Amino acid sequence: MSDPTTRPSYHPHNAGQWLMLGLLWLIGRLPPKAAFAIGEWAGLLLRLSRRRRRIALRNLELCFPELGQAQREHLVRENLRYMGRAIAETALAWFGGKSVDEIPCEVRGFHHLQAAQEDGSPVILLSGHFLCVELAARLIGPKLHMAVIYKPLRKKPIMDRAMLRSRSRTLAGAIPRNDLRSIIRTLRGGTPIWYAGDQDYGVRNSVFVPFMGVPAATITGLTRLSKLGKARVVPLSFNVDASGDGYEVTLGKALEGFPTGSDILDAQWMNAVLERGIRAHPEQYLWVHRRFKHPPPGERPAYRNSLQKPYNRVKGAPW
């Protein structure tokens, strides 16, 4: 099988990507409210995906043991609705016209970023995989000059190019996560960088610390970047507002004393920051990602079946 990155764009294997881009283009040309409505309707169809529902429900069983089954089922339905909306948000972010830039977007806590930069320090914007990420990036781009770290879509090069083209229009840059030299150069050049460390990338360069109270493989990249770039870390979260017509972006106070000198303490601190953003709007987080794919030594896999018992939750975590 040929390498997806070396195939010509017109290769038959890329037909599915071109079809998807065509659908996104059509949705992106609609008025935002119409696009949102279509996206939320698509979210109803996502409920038919047993795999997605089971992963999301399993994550919620682990992360919200205090909720009853009916509450978690409701949260999954809402989450899939926002996932469908995220399709429309991506379409608007990539292909929408001027009406998209008029969508309300309130930025809170901007003074925290300004305070972190007062002495000329580089800044890492610590965030997570909230579902409205693509549209939020477009809306805050003109207000918050920043670059993003991203994972290239190697198996979907057509989609990857479309994503990069969109992000490059409003952001200072999009840097592959393995291009450490460019990341550090961008930081030292004074451009804040968006960083998300809330996914399971395996056990290499990871430590097991609580994520939503559950031991999870957590990458230590934030510690490494903050050391190499001599950067301060400022929390960043974003969500659809209560009206459903606009967005809220929230910047928090810089993490004083980060890094601590301990990879484990740093990872716990990072996860605690992310957890606050997730708990504020749990229905808008990417629950279909297998966050607990790699269990700690001696623990049972989290996703083998829906009947297994949850991990032992961590008691007495420092944050």
VOSEKE-618660 format. One line per 5 residues: their letters; for each residue x, y, z of N, C-alpha, C. Coordinates in Angstrom, 2 decimals. Example, Ala and Ser with C-alpha at 12.3 -4.5 7.8 and 13.67 -1.06 7.14 Angstrom:
AS> 13.19,-5.69,7.80,12.30,-4.50,7.80,13.20,-3.30,7.80; 12.85,-2.25,7.08,13.67,-1.06,7.14,12.90,0.03,7.87
END
This chain:
MSDPT> 0.85,-1.20,0.00,0.00,0.00,0.00,0.88,1.25,0.00; 0.57,2.20,-0.84,1.40,3.39,-0.96,1.25,4.30,0.25; 2.27,5.10,0.47,2.28,6.06,1.57,1.25,7.16,1.27; 0.28,7.40,2.17,-0.74,8.42,1.91,-0.16,9.80,1.65; 1.01,10.07,2.26,1.60,11.41,2.12,2.26,11.64,0.77
TRPSY> 2.52,10.54,0.02,3.19,10.68,-1.27,2.24,10.47,-2.45; 1.01,10.12,-2.17,0.05,9.94,-3.26,-0.31,11.29,-3.88; -0.56,11.31,-5.19,-1.09,12.55,-5.79,-2.48,12.83,-5.23; -2.86,14.10,-5.22,-4.13,14.48,-4.61,-5.32,13.82,-5.29; -5.19,13.48,-6.60,-6.30,12.90,-7.34,-6.33,11.36,-7.22
HPHNA> -5.48,10.77,-6.38,-5.45,9.32,-6.22,-6.82,8.83,-5.73; -7.30,7.69,-6.25,-8.61,7.17,-5.84,-8.77,6.98,-4.33; -7.67,6.68,-3.63,-7.76,6.49,-2.19,-8.12,7.79,-1.47; -7.97,8.92,-2.14,-8.31,10.21,-1.52,-9.75,10.64,-1.78; -10.51,9.80,-2.48,-11.87,10.18,-2.85,-12.73,10.49,-1.64
GQWLM> -12.59,9.68,-0.60,-13.38,9.91,0.61,-13.07,11.26,1.26; -11.80,11.64,1.22,-11.42,12.93,1.79,-12.00,14.08,0.97; -11.95,13.94,-0.35,-12.52,15.00,-1.19,-14.03,15.11,-0.97; -14.69,13.97,-0.80,-16.13,13.99,-0.54,-16.43,14.69,0.78; -15.64,14.36,1.80,-15.84,15.01,3.10,-15.60,16.51,3.01
LGLLW> -14.53,16.91,2.31,-14.27,18.33,2.16,-15.40,19.03,1.41; -15.97,18.35,0.42,-17.09,18.93,-0.31,-18.29,19.16,0.59; -18.58,18.19,1.45,-19.70,18.35,2.38,-19.42,19.48,3.38; -18.19,19.54,3.87,-17.82,20.61,4.79,-17.94,21.97,4.11; -17.53,22.04,2.85,-17.63,23.31,2.11,-19.08,23.75,1.99
LIGRL> -19.97,22.82,1.68,-21.40,23.15,1.56,-21.96,23.65,2.88; -21.62,22.96,3.96,-22.11,23.39,5.28,-21.50,24.73,5.66; -20.22,24.92,5.33,-19.53,26.16,5.68,-20.09,27.38,4.98; -20.77,27.20,3.84,-21.32,28.34,3.12,-22.69,28.74,3.63; -23.23,27.97,4.59,-24.54,28.28,5.16,-24.41,29.37,6.23
PPKAA> -25.51,30.06,6.56,-25.50,30.94,7.72,-25.17,30.11,8.96; -24.42,30.66,9.89,-23.99,29.87,11.06,-25.11,29.15,11.79; -26.25,29.81,12.01,-27.32,29.14,12.76,-27.83,27.92,12.02; -27.93,28.01,10.69,-28.37,26.87,9.90,-27.34,25.75,9.96; -26.07,26.12,9.91,-25.01,25.12,9.98,-25.03,24.41,11.34
FAIGE> -25.22,25.19,12.41,-25.28,24.58,13.75,-26.44,23.59,13.83; -27.59,23.95,13.26,-28.75,23.08,13.30,-28.48,21.76,12.58; -27.82,21.85,11.43,-27.48,20.64,10.68,-26.48,19.79,11.48; -25.51,20.45,12.10,-24.53,19.73,12.89,-25.17,18.99,14.05; -26.08,19.66,14.74,-26.72,19.01,15.88,-27.62,17.86,15.41
WAGLL> -28.20,17.99,14.23,-28.96,16.88,13.67,-28.03,15.71,13.38; -26.82,16.01,12.87,-25.84,14.95,12.63,-25.46,14.27,13.93; -25.49,15.04,15.02,-25.19,14.45,16.32,-26.18,13.37,16.71; -27.43,13.52,16.25,-28.42,12.48,16.50,-28.02,11.18,15.80; -27.46,11.31,14.60,-27.02,10.13,13.86,-25.81,9.47,14.54
LRLSR> -24.97,10.30,15.19,-23.81,9.73,15.88,-24.22,8.79,17.00; -25.44,8.97,17.50,-25.91,8.07,18.56,-26.06,6.64,18.05; -26.15,6.49,16.73,-26.27,5.16,16.16,-24.94,4.41,16.16; -23.84,5.15,16.40,-22.52,4.52,16.44,-22.31,3.90,17.82; -22.46,2.59,17.90,-22.34,1.91,19.20,-20.94,2.08,19.78
RRRRI> -19.94,2.06,18.90,-18.56,2.17,19.40,-18.33,3.51,20.07; -18.75,4.60,19.41,-18.56,5.92,20.00,-19.31,6.05,21.33; -20.56,5.57,21.34,-21.37,5.67,22.54,-20.74,4.89,23.68; -20.23,3.70,23.38,-19.66,2.86,24.43,-18.39,3.47,25.00; -17.55,4.05,24.14,-16.33,4.68,24.64,-16.68,5.88,25.52
ALRNL> -17.58,6.74,25.03,-17.97,7.91,25.80,-18.60,7.50,27.13; -19.48,6.51,27.09,-20.14,6.08,28.33,-19.14,5.48,29.29; -18.19,4.72,28.77,-17.17,4.12,29.64,-16.33,5.21,30.30; -15.93,6.21,29.54,-15.17,7.31,30.12,-15.95,8.01,31.22; -17.23,8.22,30.99,-18.05,8.89,31.98,-18.27,8.02,33.22
ELCFP> -18.35,6.71,33.04,-18.44,5.80,34.18,-17.21,5.93,35.06; -16.05,6.05,34.41,-14.80,6.16,35.16,-14.65,7.53,35.81; -15.00,8.59,35.08,-14.71,9.94,35.53,-15.81,10.56,36.39; -17.03,10.05,36.27,-18.14,10.58,37.06,-18.88,9.44,37.75; -18.22,8.73,38.67,-18.88,7.61,39.35,-20.04,8.05,40.23
ELGQA> -20.07,9.35,40.57,-21.15,9.85,41.42,-22.47,10.01,40.67; -22.42,9.98,39.34,-23.63,10.11,38.55,-24.31,8.75,38.38; -25.64,8.78,38.28,-26.38,7.56,38.01,-26.32,7.22,36.53; -26.75,6.00,36.20,-26.70,5.56,34.81,-27.52,6.46,33.90; -28.69,6.86,34.34,-29.55,7.72,33.52,-28.89,9.08,33.28
QREHL> -28.20,9.60,34.29,-27.51,10.89,34.13,-26.37,10.78,33.13; -25.64,9.67,33.20,-24.53,9.50,32.26,-25.05,9.29,30.84; -26.14,8.57,30.70,-26.73,8.38,29.37,-27.16,9.73,28.78; -27.74,10.57,29.62,-28.14,11.90,29.15,-26.92,12.72,28.75; -25.86,12.62,29.54,-24.64,13.36,29.24,-24.03,12.87,27.92
VRENL> -24.09,11.58,27.65,-23.58,11.05,26.38,-24.40,11.60,25.22; -25.72,11.64,25.37,-26.56,12.17,24.29,-26.21,13.63,24.00; -26.03,14.42,25.05,-25.67,15.82,24.87,-24.28,15.94,24.24; -23.37,15.06,24.67,-22.01,15.09,24.15,-21.99,14.79,22.66; -22.77,13.82,22.23,-22.82,13.49,20.81,-23.50,14.60,20.01
RYMGR> -24.42,15.30,20.63,-25.02,16.45,19.95,-23.96,17.51,19.70; -23.11,17.77,20.69,-22.04,18.74,20.51,-20.98,18.22,19.55; -20.81,16.91,19.48,-19.87,16.37,18.49,-20.38,16.63,17.08; -21.69,16.45,16.89,-22.27,16.78,15.59,-22.12,18.24,15.27; -22.35,19.08,16.27,-22.18,20.52,16.08,-20.73,20.84,15.71
AIAET> -19.78,20.07,16.27,-18.37,20.31,15.98,-18.06,20.10,14.50; -18.81,19.22,13.83,-18.63,19.05,12.40,-18.97,20.35,11.68; -20.11,20.95,12.08,-20.51,22.23,11.47,-19.53,23.33,11.84; -19.02,23.31,13.06,-18.05,24.33,13.49,-16.77,24.23,12.67; -16.35,23.01,12.39,-15.17,22.82,11.55,-15.42,23.35,10.15
ALAWF> -16.61,23.06,9.62,-16.96,23.55,8.27,-16.95,25.07,8.22; -17.51,25.71,9.24,-17.54,27.17,9.27,-16.13,27.74,9.44; -15.33,27.08,10.29,-13.97,27.56,10.51,-13.13,27.48,9.24; -13.29,26.42,8.47,-12.46,26.21,7.30,-12.98,26.95,6.07; -14.31,27.02,5.92,-14.86,27.51,4.65,-15.87,28.64,4.81
GGKSV> -16.17,29.04,6.02,-17.17,30.08,6.22,-16.68,31.45,5.79; -17.63,32.32,5.42,-17.31,33.67,4.98,-17.29,34.67,6.13; -17.55,35.92,5.80,-17.45,37.00,6.79,-18.45,36.84,7.93; -19.59,36.20,7.66,-20.59,36.04,8.72,-20.05,35.23,9.89; -19.09,34.35,9.63,-18.49,33.56,10.70,-17.73,34.46,11.67
DEIPC> -17.02,35.42,11.14,-16.23,36.31,11.99,-17.09,37.23,12.84; -18.39,37.26,12.56,-19.32,38.07,13.35,-19.98,37.27,14.47; -19.67,35.98,14.57,-20.21,35.16,15.66,-19.66,35.71,16.98; -20.51,35.94,17.98,-20.02,36.47,19.26,-19.00,35.55,19.91; -17.92,36.14,20.38,-16.87,35.37,21.07,-16.31,36.26,22.18
EVRGF> -16.64,35.93,23.41,-16.18,36.71,24.56,-14.88,36.12,25.12; -13.87,36.95,25.23,-12.59,36.53,25.79,-12.48,37.06,27.22; -12.37,36.17,28.16,-12.26,36.54,29.57,-10.85,36.28,30.09; -10.39,37.12,30.99,-9.11,36.90,31.63,-7.90,37.24,30.77; -8.09,38.09,29.77,-6.97,38.44,28.89,-5.83,39.08,29.69
HHLQA> -6.19,39.73,30.80,-5.15,40.38,31.61,-4.18,39.37,32.21; -4.61,38.11,32.37,-3.69,37.08,32.89,-2.57,36.80,31.89; -2.91,36.79,30.63,-1.88,36.60,29.60,-0.94,37.80,29.56; -1.51,38.99,29.63,-0.68,40.20,29.61,0.27,40.23,30.79; -0.22,39.83,31.97,0.63,39.81,33.17,1.76,38.81,33.02
AQEDG> 1.47,37.65,32.41,2.49,36.62,32.23,3.58,37.07,31.26; 3.21,37.96,30.34,4.16,38.43,29.31,4.86,39.73,29.68; 4.51,40.31,30.80,5.04,41.64,31.16,6.56,41.69,31.17; 7.17,40.61,31.67,8.64,40.61,31.77,9.29,39.99,30.54; 8.51,39.79,29.48,9.05,39.24,28.25,9.09,37.71,28.21
SPVIL> 8.48,37.07,29.19,8.50,35.61,29.23,7.69,35.00,28.09; 8.19,33.92,27.49,7.37,33.16,26.55,6.19,32.55,27.30; 5.13,32.21,26.58,3.92,31.68,27.21,3.41,30.45,26.46; 3.10,29.42,27.24,2.40,28.24,26.72,0.96,28.32,27.20; 0.01,28.20,26.28,-1.41,28.23,26.61,-1.87,26.79,26.79
LSGHF> -2.09,26.40,28.03,-2.47,25.03,28.35,-3.96,24.83,28.17; -4.34,23.94,27.27,-5.75,23.71,26.99,-6.00,22.22,26.80; -7.24,21.89,26.46,-7.63,20.50,26.23,-8.43,20.38,24.96; -8.86,19.17,24.66,-9.61,18.90,23.43,-11.11,19.11,23.65; -11.47,20.39,23.71,-12.88,20.75,23.77,-13.42,20.75,22.34
LCVEL> -14.67,20.38,22.17,-15.18,20.06,20.84,-15.22,21.23,19.88; -15.32,22.44,20.39,-15.44,23.60,19.49,-14.09,24.19,19.12; -13.03,23.40,19.22,-11.67,23.90,19.05,-11.44,24.60,17.72; -11.92,24.04,16.61,-11.62,24.62,15.31,-12.22,26.02,15.14; -13.50,26.15,15.50,-14.14,27.45,15.33,-13.62,28.44,16.36
AARLI> -13.38,27.98,17.58,-12.83,28.87,18.60,-11.48,29.41,18.17; -10.66,28.57,17.53,-9.34,29.02,17.06,-9.49,30.13,16.03; -10.46,29.99,15.13,-10.66,31.04,14.12,-11.15,32.33,14.78; -12.08,32.21,15.72,-12.69,33.41,16.31,-11.72,34.18,17.19; -10.84,33.46,17.91,-9.94,34.18,18.80,-8.63,34.56,18.12
GPKLH> -8.41,34.03,16.91,-7.17,34.33,16.20,-6.86,35.81,16.09; -7.82,36.64,15.65,-7.55,38.08,15.53,-7.37,38.77,16.89; -7.89,38.16,17.96,-7.83,38.77,19.28,-6.64,38.28,20.09; -6.19,37.07,19.79,-5.13,36.45,20.56,-4.11,35.85,19.60; -3.02,36.57,19.38,-1.97,36.14,18.43,-1.26,34.94,19.02
MAVIY> -1.51,33.76,18.45,-0.90,32.55,19.00,-0.68,31.54,17.89; 0.19,30.57,18.18,0.41,29.41,17.31,-0.14,28.18,18.01; -0.29,27.10,17.26,-0.81,25.86,17.85,0.12,24.70,17.54; 0.18,23.77,18.49,0.87,22.50,18.26,-0.20,21.49,17.85; 0.07,20.73,16.80,-0.95,19.79,16.33,-0.32,18.48,15.89
KPLRK> -1.16,17.45,15.83,-0.74,16.14,15.35,-1.13,16.03,13.87; -0.17,15.96,12.95,-0.49,15.88,11.52,-1.39,14.68,11.20; -2.31,14.87,10.27,-3.19,13.79,9.81,-2.49,13.03,8.68; -1.53,12.22,9.03,-0.69,11.56,8.02,-1.50,10.67,7.08; -2.53,10.03,7.60,-3.33,9.14,6.77,-4.39,9.88,5.97
KPIMD> -4.54,11.18,6.24,-5.53,11.99,5.53,-4.89,13.30,5.07; -3.96,13.24,4.13,-3.19,14.43,3.74,-4.05,15.54,3.14; -5.14,15.20,2.45,-6.00,16.24,1.87,-6.68,17.02,2.99; -7.20,16.30,3.97,-7.81,16.96,5.13,-6.78,17.76,5.91; -5.57,17.22,6.01,-4.50,17.89,6.74,-4.18,19.24,6.10
RAMLR> -4.10,19.28,4.78,-3.79,20.53,4.09,-4.91,21.55,4.26; -6.14,21.09,4.23,-7.28,22.00,4.42,-7.26,22.59,5.83; -6.94,21.75,6.82,-6.88,22.22,8.19,-5.78,23.26,8.37; -4.60,22.97,7.82,-3.48,23.91,7.95,-3.77,25.22,7.23; -4.41,25.14,6.07,-4.73,26.36,5.33,-5.67,27.24,6.14
SRSRT> -6.65,26.62,6.79,-7.60,27.38,7.61,-6.91,28.02,8.80; -6.13,27.22,9.51,-5.49,27.74,10.72,-4.46,28.82,10.41; -3.82,28.71,9.27,-2.80,29.69,8.90,-3.39,31.06,8.58; -4.69,31.09,8.25,-5.32,32.38,7.93,-5.52,33.24,9.16; -5.74,32.63,10.31,-6.08,33.43,11.50,-5.08,33.27,12.64
LAGAI> -4.25,32.23,12.60,-3.30,31.99,13.67,-1.88,32.31,13.22; -0.99,32.42,14.19,0.40,32.75,13.87,1.14,31.57,13.27; 0.59,30.38,13.41,1.23,29.22,12.84,0.67,27.94,13.42; 0.88,26.83,12.72,0.50,25.49,13.19,1.74,24.61,13.07; 2.23,24.11,14.19,3.51,23.42,14.24,3.31,21.95,14.59
PRNDL> 3.84,21.02,13.78,3.73,19.60,14.13,4.33,19.34,15.50; 3.72,18.44,16.24,4.14,18.22,17.63,5.56,17.67,17.76; 6.07,17.05,16.68,7.44,16.52,16.74,8.50,17.51,16.27; 8.09,18.71,15.89,9.05,19.73,15.44,9.44,20.62,16.62; 10.22,20.03,17.52,10.56,20.72,18.76,11.33,22.02,18.50
RSIIR> 12.21,22.01,17.52,13.02,23.20,17.25,12.13,24.39,16.88; 11.14,24.16,16.02,10.24,25.25,15.62,9.38,25.71,16.78; 8.97,24.78,17.63,8.15,25.14,18.79,8.92,26.07,19.71; 10.15,25.70,20.02,10.97,26.52,20.92,11.29,27.87,20.28; 11.60,27.87,18.99,11.88,29.13,18.31,10.67,30.06,18.34
TLRGG> 9.49,29.50,18.15,8.27,30.31,18.18,8.04,30.87,19.58; 8.23,30.06,20.59,8.06,30.53,21.97,9.02,31.67,22.28; 10.28,31.46,21.95,11.29,32.48,22.27,11.11,33.73,21.43; 10.39,33.60,20.31,10.09,34.78,19.50,8.94,35.60,20.05; 8.32,35.16,21.14,7.27,35.94,21.80,5.86,35.56,21.42
TPIWY> 5.68,34.49,20.64,4.33,34.06,20.25,3.84,32.96,21.19; 2.73,33.16,21.89,2.18,32.11,22.74,1.82,30.89,21.89; 1.95,29.73,22.49,1.66,28.47,21.79,0.59,27.70,22.54; -0.45,27.26,21.79,-1.52,26.43,22.34,-1.01,25.00,22.45; -1.18,24.42,23.64,-0.69,23.07,23.91,-1.77,22.28,24.62
AGDQD> -2.01,21.05,24.17,-2.98,20.17,24.83,-2.29,18.85,25.18; -2.33,18.49,26.45,-1.69,17.25,26.89,-2.67,16.29,27.50; -3.92,16.30,27.02,-4.98,15.53,27.67,-5.35,14.25,26.94; -4.49,13.77,26.03,-4.79,12.52,25.34,-3.76,11.45,25.69; -4.15,10.20,25.46,-3.28,9.06,25.75,-2.38,8.82,24.54
YGVRN> -1.09,9.18,24.67,-0.13,8.98,23.60,0.79,7.79,23.88; 0.40,6.94,24.81,1.22,5.78,25.15,2.03,6.03,26.42; 2.80,5.03,26.80,3.51,5.11,28.08,4.89,5.75,27.94; 5.40,5.84,26.71,6.70,6.47,26.53,6.59,7.97,26.82; 7.53,8.50,27.59,7.53,9.91,27.98,6.25,10.29,28.72
SVFVP> 5.68,9.33,29.45,4.46,9.57,30.21,4.65,9.09,31.64; 3.81,9.62,32.52,3.74,9.14,33.90,2.27,8.86,34.19; 2.01,7.97,35.16,0.64,7.66,35.54,0.23,8.52,36.72; -0.69,9.43,36.47,-1.20,10.32,37.50,-2.72,10.44,37.31; -3.44,10.97,38.30,-4.90,11.05,38.19,-5.35,12.02,37.09
FMGVP> -6.30,11.55,36.30,-7.03,12.41,35.37,-8.50,12.18,35.67; -9.16,13.20,36.17,-10.54,13.07,36.63,-10.64,11.96,37.68; -9.59,11.84,38.51,-9.60,10.85,39.58,-9.18,9.46,39.18; -8.82,9.25,37.92,-8.48,7.91,37.42,-7.02,7.91,36.96; -6.20,6.93,37.38,-4.81,6.88,36.91,-4.75,6.81,35.39
AATIT> -3.99,7.72,34.78,-3.94,7.80,33.32,-2.53,8.10,32.85; -2.15,7.51,31.73,-0.85,7.81,31.12,-0.87,9.26,30.66; -0.01,10.08,31.24,-0.01,11.52,30.98,1.36,11.96,30.50; 1.41,12.55,29.31,2.70,12.94,28.75,3.32,14.08,29.56; 4.64,14.11,29.56,5.37,15.12,30.33,5.90,16.22,29.43
GLTRL> 5.31,16.37,28.25,5.79,17.36,27.30,5.69,18.79,27.78; 4.66,19.09,28.59,4.51,20.46,29.08,5.70,20.86,29.94; 6.15,19.95,30.78,7.32,20.23,31.61,8.55,20.49,30.75; 8.74,19.64,29.75,9.90,19.77,28.88,9.87,21.10,28.12; 8.72,21.44,27.55,8.61,22.68,26.78,8.81,23.91,27.66
SKLGK> 8.23,23.88,28.84,8.36,25.05,29.72,9.81,25.25,30.16; 10.55,24.14,30.32,11.96,24.25,30.69,12.80,24.75,29.52; 12.64,24.11,28.36,13.45,24.48,27.20,13.14,25.89,26.71; 11.88,26.26,26.75,11.50,27.58,26.28,11.51,28.65,27.34; 11.80,28.23,28.59,11.75,29.15,29.74,10.42,29.90,29.72
ARVVP> 9.35,29.12,29.55,8.02,29.69,29.34,7.14,29.55,30.57; 6.23,30.50,30.70,5.20,30.42,31.72,3.98,29.72,31.12; 3.18,29.11,31.99,2.02,28.34,31.54,0.73,29.05,31.97; -0.11,29.36,30.99,-1.37,30.06,31.23,-2.52,29.16,30.79; -3.46,28.82,31.68,-4.60,27.97,31.29,-5.50,28.67,30.27
LSFNV> -6.05,27.88,29.35,-6.95,28.38,28.32,-8.07,27.37,28.11; -9.32,27.82,28.20,-10.44,26.94,27.91,-11.44,27.68,27.04; -12.31,26.96,26.35,-13.29,27.58,25.48,-14.52,26.68,25.40; -15.67,27.30,25.19,-16.92,26.55,25.15,-18.00,27.34,24.43; -19.04,26.63,24.01,-20.23,27.27,23.47,-20.95,27.94,24.63
DASGD> -21.43,29.17,24.43,-22.09,29.87,25.53,-23.50,29.34,25.75; -24.17,29.87,26.79,-25.48,29.35,27.19,-26.53,29.54,26.11; -26.41,30.58,25.30,-27.39,30.84,24.25,-27.25,29.86,23.09; -26.05,29.28,22.93,-25.79,28.40,21.81,-25.40,29.13,20.54; -25.39,30.47,20.60,-25.10,31.26,19.40,-23.68,31.81,19.38
GYEVT> -22.98,31.74,20.51,-21.64,32.32,20.59,-20.71,31.45,21.42; -19.54,32.01,21.70,-18.48,31.23,22.36,-17.84,32.05,23.47; -17.29,31.33,24.43,-16.58,31.94,25.55,-15.17,31.36,25.61; -14.20,32.23,25.69,-12.80,31.84,25.83,-12.30,32.39,27.16; -11.72,31.53,27.98,-11.31,31.93,29.32,-9.82,31.66,29.53
LGKAL> -9.09,32.69,29.90,-7.67,32.58,30.24,-7.54,32.66,31.75; -6.71,31.80,32.32,-6.51,31.80,33.76,-5.17,32.38,34.16; -4.97,32.48,35.44,-3.72,33.01,35.98,-2.58,32.04,35.70; -1.42,32.57,35.38,-0.25,31.72,35.11,0.06,30.82,36.30; 0.53,29.62,36.03,0.85,28.66,37.08,2.18,29.05,37.73
EGFPT> 2.09,29.66,38.88,3.30,30.11,39.57,4.04,28.92,40.17; 5.32,28.81,39.86,6.13,27.71,40.38,6.16,26.49,39.48; 5.63,26.64,38.27,5.68,25.54,37.30,6.84,25.79,36.33; 7.65,24.77,36.06,7.61,23.39,36.57,8.15,23.28,37.98; 7.73,22.22,38.67,8.06,22.07,40.09,9.40,21.36,40.31
GSDIL> 9.90,20.70,39.25,11.09,19.87,39.41,10.74,18.40,39.48; 9.45,18.08,39.50,8.98,16.70,39.52,8.02,16.48,38.37; 8.34,15.53,37.49,7.45,15.24,36.37,6.07,14.81,36.86; 6.04,14.06,37.95,4.76,13.57,38.46,3.91,14.71,38.99; 4.52,15.60,39.79,3.76,16.73,40.33,3.30,17.66,39.21
DAQWM> 4.16,17.86,38.22,3.79,18.72,37.09,2.60,18.13,36.33; 2.65,16.81,36.09,1.56,16.16,35.35,0.25,16.21,36.15; 0.35,16.04,37.47,-0.85,16.15,38.31,-1.43,17.56,38.23; -0.56,18.52,38.27,-1.00,19.92,38.22,-1.67,20.21,36.89; -1.04,19.77,35.79,-1.62,19.98,34.48,-3.01,19.35,34.38
NAVLE> -3.14,18.10,34.82,-4.43,17.43,34.75,-5.48,18.11,35.60; -5.07,18.65,36.74,-6.03,19.34,37.61,-6.56,20.61,36.94; -5.68,21.32,36.23,-6.10,22.51,35.50,-7.10,22.13,34.41; -6.79,21.09,33.66,-7.68,20.63,32.60,-9.01,20.16,33.17; -8.95,19.50,34.30,-10.17,18.97,34.92,-11.16,20.08,35.25
RGIRA> -10.66,21.22,35.70,-11.57,22.33,36.02,-12.33,22.78,34.78; -11.63,22.87,33.66,-12.30,23.26,32.42,-13.30,22.22,31.95; -12.96,20.95,32.13,-13.85,19.87,31.70,-15.11,19.84,32.56; -14.94,19.94,33.86,-16.10,19.87,34.76,-17.04,21.06,34.58; -16.52,22.19,34.11,-17.38,23.34,33.89,-18.39,23.08,32.78
HPEQY> -17.97,22.31,31.75,-18.85,22.01,30.61,-18.56,20.58,30.13; -18.91,19.58,30.93,-18.53,18.20,30.57,-19.15,17.72,29.27; -20.29,18.28,28.89,-20.95,17.85,27.66,-20.20,18.30,26.42; -19.24,19.22,26.57,-18.54,19.77,25.42,-17.10,19.27,25.30; -16.79,18.18,25.95,-15.43,17.63,25.92,-15.38,16.39,25.03
LWVHR> -14.21,16.05,24.53,-14.03,14.93,23.61,-13.99,13.60,24.38; -15.16,13.10,24.74,-15.23,11.87,25.51,-15.06,10.62,24.66; -15.13,10.71,23.34,-15.00,9.50,22.52,-13.53,9.10,22.33; -12.60,9.89,22.85,-11.19,9.49,22.84,-10.96,8.48,23.96; -10.20,7.44,23.68,-9.91,6.41,24.69,-8.78,6.92,25.60
RFKHP> -9.16,7.78,26.52,-8.18,8.44,27.39,-7.42,7.46,28.27; -8.02,6.32,28.59,-7.39,5.36,29.50,-7.00,4.08,28.75; -6.56,4.27,27.51,-6.20,3.15,26.64,-5.07,2.32,27.21; -4.08,2.99,27.81,-2.93,2.29,28.39,-3.07,2.31,29.91; -3.46,1.19,30.52,-3.64,1.17,31.98,-2.32,1.08,32.72
PPGER> -2.30,1.45,33.98,-1.09,1.28,34.79,-0.75,-0.21,34.90; 0.51,-0.53,35.18,0.90,-1.93,35.33,0.00,-2.65,36.34; -0.51,-3.81,35.95,-1.34,-4.60,36.85,-2.82,-4.28,36.79; -3.19,-3.18,36.10,-4.62,-2.82,35.99,-5.21,-3.45,34.73; -6.52,-3.69,34.78,-7.22,-4.25,33.64,-7.49,-3.17,32.60
PAYRN> -7.49,-3.51,31.31,-7.82,-2.53,30.27,-9.19,-1.92,30.51; -9.31,-0.65,30.22,-10.56,0.06,30.51,-11.65,-0.22,29.50; -11.28,-0.61,28.28,-12.27,-0.67,27.21,-12.50,-2.08,26.67; -12.09,-3.09,27.40,-12.27,-4.46,26.91,-13.74,-4.79,26.79; -14.52,-4.46,27.79,-15.97,-4.64,27.71,-16.62,-3.63,28.64
SLQKP> -17.90,-3.43,28.49,-18.61,-2.38,29.24,-19.00,-2.84,30.63; -18.69,-4.10,30.99,-19.15,-4.61,32.28,-18.05,-4.65,33.33; -16.79,-4.47,32.92,-15.71,-4.56,33.88,-15.76,-3.41,34.88; -15.20,-3.63,36.02,-15.22,-2.62,37.07,-14.24,-1.51,36.74; -14.54,-0.27,37.19,-13.62,0.84,36.94,-12.31,0.64,37.69
YNRVK> -11.31,1.41,37.25,-10.06,1.45,38.01,-10.34,1.90,39.43; -9.38,1.60,40.30,-9.43,2.18,41.64,-9.17,3.66,41.52; -10.10,4.48,41.97,-9.92,5.92,41.88,-8.88,6.38,42.89; -8.16,7.42,42.56,-7.07,7.91,43.40,-7.63,8.83,44.48; -7.36,8.49,45.72,-7.81,9.31,46.83,-6.69,10.19,47.33
GAPW> -7.05,11.38,47.79,-6.08,12.26,48.40,-5.11,12.88,47.43; -5.50,13.03,46.15,-4.63,13.71,45.19,-4.42,15.15,45.63; -3.22,15.72,45.43,-2.90,17.04,45.95,-3.69,18.19,45.33; -4.32,17.97,44.15,-5.12,19.04,43.55,-6.50,18.50,43.21
END
